[in-house]
Amino acid sequence: MPVVLWSGYLHWKHRFRGGFTRLFLTKIVCGACLQVQAPVCTIWFLMDPDIALRPPPGYVVCHLVMLGDGAVAGFLGGRLVFSRHRD
């Protein structure tokens, strides 16, 4: 995740000249949430490997929120990359 965030930051600065819109804010927030949640879930799993067999609701919610964050960030990234009409 740190490499993804860093390369996204560099691309944002270079290609979009650091323009700050709601789209970029949403991508940054989603990336930051993933950056925090992924280690939490990983450490939780490393402390209790059997959690995968019968996951508590909090563990499942953490993974679902990460899935949503990644989906939103990816969707918005796709809009940025493929936003131009090709003739």
C-alpha positions in Angstrom: 0.0 0.0 0.0 2.8 2.5 0.7 4.1 2.1 -2.8 0.7 2.5 -4.3 0.1 5.7 -2.3 3.5 7.1 -3.2 3.2 6.4 -6.9 -0.4 7.8 -6.9 0.9 11.0 -5.2 3.7 11.4 -7.8 1.3 10.8 -10.7 -1.2 13.3 -9.2 1.5 15.9 -8.9 2.9 15.3 -12.4 -0.2 14.6 -14.6 -2.8 16.6 -12.7 -0.5 19.3 -11.4 -1.7 18.7 -7.8 -5.3 19.8 -8.6 -7.4 19.2 -5.5 -10.9 18.1 -6.3 -13.5 16.0 -4.5 -12.4 13.0 -6.6 -8.8 13.2 -5.5 -9.9 13.8 -1.9 -12.0 10.6 -2.0 -9.2 8.6 -3.5 -6.8 9.9 -0.8 -9.2 9.1 2.0 -9.8 5.6 0.6 -6.1 5.0 0.3 -5.4 6.2 3.8 -8.2 4.0 5.2 -6.7 1.0 3.5 -3.3 1.9 4.8 -4.6 1.8 8.3 -7.0 -1.2 8.1 -4.8 -3.6 6.3 -2.2 -3.9 9.1 -5.0 -4.0 11.7 -6.5 -7.1 10.0 -3.1 -8.6 9.4 -2.0 -8.3 13.0 -5.4 -9.5 14.2 -5.0 -12.6 12.0 -1.4 -13.2 13.1 -2.4 -13.0 16.7 -5.3 -15.5 16.2 -4.9 -17.6 12.9 -8.1 -19.5 13.7 -10.1 -16.3 13.2 -10.5 -17.2 9.6 -12.5 -20.3 10.5 -15.1 -18.4 12.6 -14.6 -14.7 12.0 -16.3 -12.3 14.5 -18.5 -9.6 12.9 -15.8 -6.9 13.5 -13.2 -8.8 11.5 -15.7 -9.3 8.6 -16.7 -5.7 8.7 -13.1 -4.6 8.6 -12.5 -6.7 5.5 -15.7 -5.5 3.8 -14.8 -1.9 4.4 -11.3 -2.5 3.0 -13.0 -4.1 -0.1 -15.3 -1.1 -0.5 -12.3 1.4 -0.1 -10.3 -0.5 -2.7 -13.3 -0.7 -5.1 -14.1 3.1 -4.8 -10.4 4.1 -5.2 -10.1 1.7 -8.2 -13.3 3.0 -9.8 -12.2 6.6 -9.4 -8.8 5.8 -10.8 -10.4 4.2 -13.8 -12.4 7.3 -14.4 -9.2 9.3 -14.3 -7.4 7.1 -16.7 -10.2 6.4 -19.1 -12.0 9.8 -18.9 -11.0 11.0 -22.4 -13.0 10.0 -25.4 -11.0 8.2 -28.0 -11.7 9.0 -31.6 
